[in-house]
Structures are given as structure tokens and as C-alpha cells.
Amino acid sequence: MAITPMRGAGVGLPFSPGLVTPYTGPVFGNEVWLPAGTTYYIPAGQWLITPGPYTFIQFLDPITGIWRNFPNAGNTPTTISSDGVNFRLANMTGFAIGAVVTNSGSSYTSAPTVTASSGGSTWKAIVGGAISTTITTVTAGAGYNYIPVVVVSPPPVGGVQATITATISSGVPTLTVVDQGAGYTIAPTITLIPDQRESTQGTPGPTTAGSYTTALVASGSAGGAQTISAVLCTQPGTTALAGTAIPTLTFSGGGGSSAAATIVMCMSITPTNTAATTSGAGYGTQYNLRTFNGLNASSPSVKNPSIGPNLFQPRQAQLTGACSSNAIATAQLTAATVIDGGLLQAIPYPVVDSNLTTAATTIVSGITLGLGASPSDLTVLQPF
């Protein structure tokens, strides 16, 4: 397709009003407002996109079949060459996006049904096919000047890609498994690709190329007893969630038992659900509240952070409000002005900053932060 170049001074960028696409229908302008939980397929063509603070640009992963984010939400301009089908905008605040397997269970002969306690999200369990966290050295690499790129062969469609990183010490690579993957039917191959700068060295490396293998764990024989290696969110749900409780997942069927997983949410601060047990004293006329952490820190039984906590990077929330008589009342917390509701995976820790007028005799404590959905979010698309 022809590409219209970026224009010079005094010459406007192009725009094509009246464009019609099969998924989005007519495109009448270059602004898209997305309420929480909604998506918008990016029309075919090349676009300069500035997503709103709660909107992700997503692409459909051809291996797992789930939508992945790039880059993180937050007004980062990004250029996209869209085919109109595999790229979209998504405001996922208030909804489930992934899960961490905390107990792989045992004796599964087929994939169990996974059901969320609320929100209407749908899920897919993958049985077996994860790689071991132990890497076997066939030939020890040597003479590496730069960290090599480690490439792991993919699983069949519907599985989860395993990932491995490397470090070097005295020219010798050490490999570490980041994602164990899921759905592999045979152990994947591991290939080390030397950094391109190796060829420019006075003593180019590697002097010995490293060769490594891995094995599948808890996969069992074909049709035999296996464990749960991953849980994918196939649809984020129909109802935005709010409050202080994260939905739970239950597993049924499949011939096994004891599997468990913790949902990774994409949430924003909801001040109407904010409260405190102690109002504090000695504060000035205004307070600022920010959050700390908010990352899902569940302990995995199978490591697959790329489809769990690493689906997006949490961002702290920032709120502000007034104080009465140098104290912060619960009513003032619930009436706070949201500067940035943040992007959070779990209930975060609150931090209160304020203009102290005297030494505080008691600091505000016992704050409960409610999580929910962001307001409608504005994204700007500009064809180029």
C-alpha cells in the first residue's frame, strides 16, 4: 500500500473522513472515547496513536490466542500499521486480564472448566507442557563478550511460549527460565544468538557456541495424569468490578483436583470506596494520597509472568482532597479528586502526604482503598 509521508511546516497531516471498516463501521473523526471494558478495532492503515491514560494498544497473539498490550497505557504516542483485525484499543480497567497458577493440582487427564466468581470473565486452562526451570548444558559456551539472545521454539497454537534469558561471567553464559510456558508436546529447542557486536571485537566471540536443552515437567504421558501449567483469560468479562475483593477462580472436571489460580486484575482507584479508621491530627488544609505497589505478587507453582503480572506495568494512583480542622475525615477521602486513578493489579498500600501545620499527634491510618473502573478514556488516532 502507498504510504503518505509526514508533512513539512505549514502542511497539515492527512485525514480521511468517511472511512468505513467492517469492525468499527464509519470513522467520522480522530478521537475515540472508550468506557471501561470496551474495545475498538484499529482500522486498516498506518496510524499515529496517542492512547489515553487507561487505554492499551493491543495485538492478537497468534500463539496463545489472547490480546497482549503494547506499550503500557499512559499517553505514549505509538505508530501502528494495522490490518483492521489483529490490532485494537482496549480500556480494561475494572476487569480481569490474566491469572497466576498458584497450585498446579494433580491427576488431570483433560483441561478442567475454569469459572470466575463474579464479573463474567471466561477462562481456559492448559494442562501440561511446561518446561523445567533447570537447563541442561550439552556444550558449555565460552568467549562471549556480550549477553546472547536466547530463542526458545514455540509450542503448538493455543499454548504459551517459554522464555529464557542469559547472563555471562568470564565469557560463559548462564541461562535462567523466565516463563515455563504451557502446552508443549515435546521439549522445545534452545538457541543462543550472539550479539551483533561480537563480530566487531578484537577477539570476537564466542570461541565456543553454547548448546543447551530442557525437558518438560509434570506433563505425563499422552492422555495420562498431568498438572495445570497455565490459565488464560479468553474474555475479560461483562461487568466492571469494584470494591476491595478480587474475584476467585474455581476448577471443575478434567479428572484431577486441587488446582488453584489467582486473578490478575486491571483496576483503578474508586474514591467512593475509600475509608479510614483513624482521621489523624495536625495536618494542614489539604492532603495528597498516592499508592504504593498494587502488583499481583501471588506465588506461582508454574512461572509464566508474561501471561500474568507482566501483562501490564502497574502505575500508582494519585488523589487529593481537603482537610477539616487539620484532620482527614472519611467523608473527605471518599470525596477525593482523582488526579490519576492508576493502573493496579491488586489492593495497593496507601501513602498520605500533607502540609503539616503542627507536629501530628496521630497519622491517618486504616485506609481502605476501593478498586474499580476508570471513567471513559480518550484516544487520538491520526493517519499518516
C-alpha positions in Angstrom: 0.0 0.0 0.0 1.1 3.6 -0.6 2.4 5.4 2.4 1.7 9.1 2.7 4.8 10.8 4.1 4.9 13.0 7.1 4.4 16.7 6.0 6.6 19.7 6.4 6.0 23.1 8.1 2.7 24.6 7.2 1.3 21.4 5.5 -1.3 19.5 7.6 -1.3 15.8 8.2 -3.8 13.8 6.1 -7.1 12.6 7.3 -9.8 10.5 5.6 -13.3 11.3 6.9 -15.9 8.8 5.9 -13.6 5.7 6.1 -15.7 2.6 6.7 -14.3 -0.6 8.2 -16.0 -4.0 8.8 -15.4 -4.0 12.5 -15.7 -0.3 13.5 -18.1 1.0 10.8 -17.7 4.6 9.8 -14.8 6.6 11.1 -16.0 10.2 11.5 -13.2 11.7 13.4 -9.8 11.1 15.0 -11.0 10.8 18.7 -12.2 7.6 20.2 -13.8 7.6 23.7 -13.7 4.2 25.4 -15.7 3.4 28.5 -14.2 0.9 30.8 -14.4 -2.7 29.5 -14.8 -1.7 25.8 -12.6 -2.2 22.8 -12.2 -0.6 19.3 -10.6 -2.3 16.4 -8.0 0.0 14.8 -8.9 0.5 11.1 -6.6 -0.9 8.5 -3.8 1.5 7.6 -0.9 3.3 9.3 -1.7 5.4 12.4 0.0 7.6 14.9 -1.9 6.8 18.1 -1.9 8.6 21.5 -3.8 6.4 23.9 -5.4 7.8 27.0 -4.0 7.0 30.5 -6.3 3.9 30.8 -6.3 2.6 27.3 -4.0 0.0 25.9 -3.0 -0.7 22.3 -3.3 -4.5 21.9 -2.4 -7.1 19.3 -3.8 -10.6 19.0 -1.1 -13.1 20.0 -1.1 -15.9 17.3 0.2 -18.5 19.7 -1.8 -18.1 22.9 -4.9 -16.5 21.2 -5.1 -13.7 23.8 -4.8 -10.0 23.3 -1.5 -8.5 24.5 -0.7 -4.9 25.4 2.0 -2.7 23.8 3.1 -0.3 25.1 1.7 0.3 28.5 -1.2 2.8 28.8 -0.4 6.3 29.6 -0.3 8.8 26.7 2.7 7.2 24.9 2.4 8.0 21.2 2.8 4.9 19.1 2.8 4.2 15.4 0.8 1.2 14.2 0.4 -0.5 10.8 -3.0 -2.2 11.3 -4.7 -4.8 9.2 -8.0 -3.9 10.8 -8.4 -7.2 12.5 -5.4 -8.0 14.8 -4.9 -4.6 16.5 -7.3 -2.8 18.8 -7.7 -0.3 21.6 -8.9 -1.6 24.9 -9.8 0.1 28.2 -9.6 -2.9 30.6 -10.0 -1.1 34.0 -12.4 -3.0 36.3 -11.8 -6.3 34.5 -9.8 -9.5 34.8 -6.9 -9.9 32.3 -4.9 -12.9 33.4 -4.1 -15.3 36.2 -1.3 -16.8 38.2 -1.4 -20.6 38.8 -0.7 -21.0 42.5 -1.4 -24.7 42.7 -1.0 -27.0 39.7 -3.1 -29.7 41.1 -2.7 -33.3 40.1 -4.1 -36.2 38.1 -5.8 -34.1 35.3 -6.5 -36.1 32.1 -8.1 -33.2 30.3 -8.4 -29.5 30.7 -10.8 -28.6 33.5 -13.5 -25.9 33.3 -12.5 -22.6 35.0 -15.2 -20.3 36.3 -14.9 -16.8 37.9 -16.9 -16.0 41.0 -18.1 -12.6 39.5 -17.6 -10.3 36.6 -18.4 -12.7 33.8 -14.8 -13.3 32.6 -14.1 -16.6 30.8 -11.0 -18.7 31.1 -9.0 -21.6 29.5 -6.8 -24.0 31.5 -3.8 -25.6 29.8 -2.8 -29.0 31.0 0.9 -30.0 31.0 3.6 -28.9 28.6 5.7 -26.6 30.8 9.4 -26.7 30.7 11.7 -27.4 33.7 13.4 -24.4 35.4 16.6 -26.4 35.2 18.6 -26.1 32.0 20.9 -28.9 30.9 24.3 -27.9 29.4 25.3 -30.0 26.4 28.3 -27.8 25.4 29.3 -25.0 27.7 29.6 -21.8 25.8 32.8 -19.7 26.2 34.3 -16.5 24.9 31.1 -14.5 24.9 31.8 -10.7 25.1 28.1 -9.7 25.2 25.0 -11.4 26.6 23.4 -13.5 23.8 19.8 -13.6 22.8 18.1 -16.8 23.8 15.4 -18.1 21.4 13.0 -20.9 22.5 10.9 -22.7 19.9 7.2 -22.1 20.2 4.5 -24.5 21.4 1.6 -25.6 19.2 -1.1 -22.9 18.7 -3.0 -22.5 21.9 0.0 -22.9 24.2 2.2 -20.4 26.0 5.7 -19.5 24.8 8.5 -20.4 27.1 11.1 -17.7 27.6 14.7 -17.8 28.8 17.3 -15.1 29.4 21.1 -15.3 29.8 23.8 -13.6 31.7 27.6 -14.0 31.2 30.5 -14.3 33.6 34.1 -14.5 32.2 32.6 -15.2 28.8 30.5 -18.2 30.0 26.6 -17.9 29.7 24.2 -18.9 32.4 20.6 -19.4 31.4 17.5 -18.6 33.5 14.0 -19.6 32.8 11.5 -16.7 32.9 8.4 -18.3 31.5 8.0 -22.1 31.8 5.4 -22.0 29.0 2.5 -24.4 28.6 1.1 -26.8 26.0 4.3 -28.1 24.7 4.1 -31.7 23.4 7.9 -32.1 23.1 10.7 -30.2 24.8 11.5 -27.0 22.9 14.9 -26.3 21.3 17.1 -23.6 22.8 19.2 -21.4 20.5 21.7 -18.8 21.5 22.2 -16.0 19.0 25.4 -14.0 19.6 25.1 -10.2 19.9 25.9 -8.5 16.6 28.7 -6.6 18.3 30.7 -9.9 18.7 32.0 -9.6 15.2 33.5 -6.2 15.9 35.6 -7.3 18.8 39.4 -7.5 18.6 38.9 -11.0 20.0 35.5 -11.9 18.5 33.3 -14.3 20.4 32.0 -16.8 21.2 35.0 -19.1 20.9 32.7 -22.0 21.8 29.0 -21.8 21.0 26.8 -22.9 23.9 24.4 -25.7 23.4 21.6 -26.3 26.0 18.5 -28.5 26.4 15.4 -28.6 28.6 12.7 -31.1 29.5 9.0 -31.0 30.1 7.8 -31.2 33.7 4.6 -32.6 35.2 3.4 -33.3 31.7 2.7 -37.0 32.0 2.2 -39.3 29.0 -0.3 -38.7 26.3 -3.7 -38.9 27.9 -2.1 -39.6 31.3 -2.3 -37.7 34.6 -1.0 -34.2 34.3 -1.0 -30.8 36.1 -2.2 -27.4 35.3 0.5 -25.3 33.6 -1.3 -22.1 32.7 -4.7 -20.3 32.8 -5.6 -17.8 30.1 -8.3 -15.2 30.2 -10.2 -15.6 27.0 -12.7 -12.7 27.7 -12.2 -10.1 30.4 -15.9 -10.1 31.4 -19.2 -8.3 31.0 -19.4 -6.4 34.3 -16.9 -3.9 35.7 -15.9 -4.9 39.3 -15.4 -2.5 42.2 -14.6 -2.8 45.9 -11.8 -4.4 47.8 -12.3 -8.1 46.9 -10.7 -9.7 43.8 -12.9 -12.5 42.2 -11.8 -16.1 42.7 -11.5 -18.9 40.2 -12.8 -22.5 40.6 -11.8 -25.6 38.7 -14.1 -28.4 37.9 -13.9 -31.6 35.8 -10.8 -32.8 33.9 -10.4 -35.8 36.2 -8.0 -34.1 38.6 -8.1 -32.0 41.7 -6.6 -29.2 43.8 -5.8 -26.7 41.0 -5.9 -23.1 42.0 -5.1 -19.7 40.4 -5.3 -16.0 41.4 -6.8 -13.5 39.0 -4.7 -10.6 37.8 -7.0 -7.5 37.6 -6.6 -4.2 35.8 -8.2 -1.8 38.2 -8.3 1.9 39.1 -8.8 3.7 42.4 -12.5 4.3 43.3 -12.6 7.0 45.9 -16.2 6.3 46.8 -15.0 3.0 48.4 -12.2 4.7 50.3 -12.4 4.9 54.1 -10.1 5.4 57.1 -10.4 4.1 60.7 -8.3 7.0 62.2 -8.6 10.6 60.8 -5.3 11.8 62.2 -4.4 15.3 63.6 -2.0 18.1 63.0 -2.5 18.2 59.2 -2.9 21.4 57.1 -5.8 22.2 54.8 -5.1 19.7 52.1 -3.9 16.2 51.7 -2.5 14.1 48.8 -2.9 10.4 48.7 -0.8 8.1 46.5 -0.5 4.4 46.2 2.5 2.1 46.6 2.8 -1.3 44.9 -0.5 -2.7 43.6 1.3 -5.5 41.8 -0.1 -9.1 41.9 2.5 -10.9 44.0 0.9 -14.3 44.1 3.4 -17.2 44.5 3.3 -19.3 41.2 3.6 -23.0 41.1 4.4 -22.6 37.4 6.3 -19.5 36.3 4.5 -17.7 33.5 4.7 -13.9 34.3 4.2 -12.9 30.6 0.5 -14.0 30.8 0.1 -12.8 34.4 1.6 -9.8 36.3 3.7 -8.8 33.2 0.6 -8.3 31.0 0.9 -4.6 32.0 3.0 -2.4 34.3 1.1 -1.1 37.3 1.0 2.7 37.8 0.4 4.3 41.2 -2.7 6.3 41.7 -2.8 10.0 42.9 -5.7 11.6 44.7 -6.1 14.9 46.5 -8.6 16.4 49.0 -9.3 18.9 51.7 -8.7 18.5 55.5 -11.0 19.8 58.3 -9.5 21.1 61.5 -6.2 19.7 60.4 -7.6 16.2 60.2 -8.7 13.9 57.4 -12.2 12.6 57.7 -13.5 9.5 55.9 -16.0 11.7 54.1 -13.2 13.7 52.7 -11.4 10.6 51.5 -14.5 9.4 49.6 -14.9 12.8 48.1 -11.2 13.0 46.9 -10.4 14.4 43.5 -8.7 11.7 41.3 -5.7 13.1 39.6 -4.7 9.7 38.3 -6.7 6.6 39.2 -3.6 4.5 38.4 -3.5 1.0 36.9 -3.4 -1.6 39.6 -3.5 -5.4 39.8 -4.2 -5.8 43.5 -5.2 -3.7 46.5 -2.3 -1.3 47.0 -0.8 0.4 50.1 -1.9 4.0 50.6 0.6 6.8 51.4 -0.7 10.1 52.7 1.3 13.3 52.1 0.1 16.6 53.6 1.1 20.1 54.7 1.7 19.7 58.4 1.0 22.8 60.4 2.0 21.3 63.8 3.5 18.0 64.8 1.0 15.3 64.0 -0.2 13.6 67.2 -1.8 10.8 65.1 -1.3 10.0 61.5 -4.2 8.9 59.3 -4.4 5.1 59.4 -6.5 2.2 58.5 -7.2 3.4 55.0 -9.1 1.0 52.7 -8.8 1.7 49.0 -11.5 0.5 46.7 -10.7 -0.6 43.2 -13.0 -0.2 40.2 -13.2 1.0 36.6 -11.8 4.3 35.2 -14.1 6.8 33.5 -14.3 6.9 29.7 -10.9 7.4 28.2 -9.9 9.4 25.2 -7.5 8.1 22.5 -6.5 10.1 19.4 -5.7 8.4 16.1 -4.0 10.3 13.3 -3.4 8.6 9.9 -0.1 9.2 8.2 
